Amino acid sequence: MITYAAVAAFLIAYVLIATEKLHRVAAALGGVAVMIVLGLVDAQSAFFDSRTGVDWNVIFLLFGMMIIVSVLKHAGLFEFIALWAARASQGRPKRLLTLLILVTALLSPILDNVTTVLLVAPVTLSVCKRFRVTPVPYLISLVFAANIGGTSTLIADPPNIIIASRAGLSFNDFLIHALPLSVVLIAVMIGLVQFLFRRQLAVPIEVGETLGDLKPFDAIPNTRLLVRCLVVLFLVLTAFGLHSFFHIDLSIIAMLGAGVMVVVSGTAPAEFLAEVEWTTLAFFMALFVLVGGLVRVGVIDKLGHMAAQAMGGDELLGASGLLVGSTIFSALVDNIPFTAAMTPVAEQMVAATSHSGAQSPLWWAFVFGADLSGNATAVAAGVNVVTLGIAAKAGKPISFWEFTKYGLVVTAVTVVLAWVYVWLRYFVLM
């Protein structure tokens, strides 16, 4: 009886999160409250158990990176990049679109994709307003670039962090296995969106009259400060790449980097803490505990066993199932709760094969499906919701179907290419 009650609590919370009938933090916390009443969650299981509790490495990795990004924002880095892109476009909409996509794709692997669009989307709106052009194709393309760029590194997308923590994947593993596909998909996506938005991009822009004497360096209030911050960022990224060699957790590196960044910049706590996405951190913590309730009643183990049996030891079938299944289900709901719920199931599927860790094609198929499905619909990823919210607040709303009609095309193309990549790399060229 208690198992059915736990499943019902999880499904109700999941539906409320997916449909946005209730704020996702409130829905997740409500589900946790039910799990507590059922006796499935206590302080030990919620905060200290590695299987059923909060993954603190994930939480503090996100927290540290949010502070780093906040300081870089105050240093004027992102406004500088946007003005540079506007100048470099030379009044050609397709070139401007390409540059903004590349900026987003380059920042997403470093900062995480949600943070990237929080910074780039408002700047894009400002540039489009100056140029008197519709921001819709640019904003939608930024979402596509952020989600695709999010496949490339461990810290770029929340599903990656969740999967890596469970699978034992390192920062370098993502550079070796995921980055090559991300580069190819970004190149394909640039050509695809230029075709999809060809009508909106047909009108040339007069850059000189619009920007006047405004130059990119005008956005940087203190050049020495920015240089110091960039040095710290470089050291943090280098440490990420070497973390497996020195046996230091990514969360520790991010927190140390955040501390050093705050010290060298002299940023006040009120400034850098204001940029921290507290609701996102709270949502993650509640989600870990909510899924942990299902682990305690054995539901996750049963699902994993069934999936492993259905796979029958065929890794290509398992990888294809994870890629396609993740794409379909994550397109309907936010990919973060889906990934949190499915990661223990994927772990059991991997355990039934001859490969593990970074050598398992199942883990990478899961990563690609969870990340790339974020482009399918307006509610498939946090990046989408954030960007559409920014657009609506600016008086340039993008409807669910306006986004989705383009998103489905981009998702279909990129997921097919991802399957080809998995097949070639792990089954043909092995």
C-alpha positions, 0 to 999 in steps of 0.5 A: 500500500505504501508503495502505491502511495509513494508512486501516486505522490511522485506522479502528482508532483511530476504532473504539477511540475510538467503542467506548471499548475503549481510552481515547480518548487512548491510541487516538489516540496509538496511531494516531499511532504507526502513522502515524510508523512508516509515515513519514507523520508527522514533527516538521515535519508534526505541529507546524508544518504547517498542513494536517497538524499540530496546530492550535495556535490551537484548543489554546491557545484551549481552554487559556486558557478552561479556566484562566478557568473554573477561576478563576471556579469558585474565586470561587464563581460557579457555586455561587451560580447553582445556589443562586439557581436552587433558590430561584427555583424556589419548589418547582416541579420544572418551573420548577427544570428550566427554570432549570437549562436556562437557566443551562446554555444561558447558560454554554455559549456562554461557557465551552464546553459540557464545562466547563459541565456539569463545573460545573453537573452536580455542583451539580445533583446537590447540589440534587436531593439536598437536595430528595430528587428523582431527578436523572435528568431534570435531568442529561439535560436539562443535556446537551441544553441544553449541546449545543444551547447549544454551537451558538451561539458559536465557543468553545462546542463543540469541533466549532465551533472545528475548523470555524471554524479551517478555514473562517475563521469569526469569533466574530461569524459564529457570533453572526449565523448560529448564535445565532438558531437556538440560541435557538429550539431551547432554547425548543423543547427546554424544552417538549419535556423537560417533556413527556418527563419529565412524570411525574418532574416531577409531585411538588412540592418544599418549598424552605424546609425543604430549604435552610433559611437558606442563601442564594446569596451564601453561596457567594461567599467574596470578592465583590470578587474575583468582581467583578474576575473578571467584569470580566476575563471581560466584557473577554475576551468583548468582545475575542472580538467585536472580534477580526476588527476588530483582527486578533487570534487568539482563542487570543491573547485567551484566553491574555491573559485567562487571564493577567490573570484569574490575576493579579487573583485571586491564584490559585495555579498548583496551583489553576488548573492542576488544573482544566485538562483535560489529557487533552482537550488531548492528545486534540485534538493527537493527533487533528489529527496522525492526520487529517493522516496521511490528508491526506498520503496524499491520502485526504481530498482524494479523499473531498472530490472525490467528495463535491463531485461527488455534490453537483453544485453543488447547495448545498441538496443539499450542505447537507442531506447534511452536516446529515443525514450529520453527525447520523447518523455523529456519533450513533454516535461522538464528534462531535469525531473525526468533525468533525476527519476530515470538515472537510477534506471539507466544505472541498472541497465548499464550494470547489465552490460559489459561496459561501465562508466565513460565506456558505456554507450548507454550513459552517453545516449542518455545524456544526448537524449535528455539534453537535446530533447530540451529543444522540442517544446517550450516546456522541455527545459528550464532554458526555454521557460526562462527565455520565453519569460524574458521575452514576455516581460519585454513585450515580445511574447513567444507562444508555445506553438511558435516555439515548438514548430521550430523546436520539433524540427531541430530536435528531430535532426539533432537526435537522428545525428546523435544516434548516428554518432553513438552507433558509429563511435561505440558500435562500428569504430570500436 
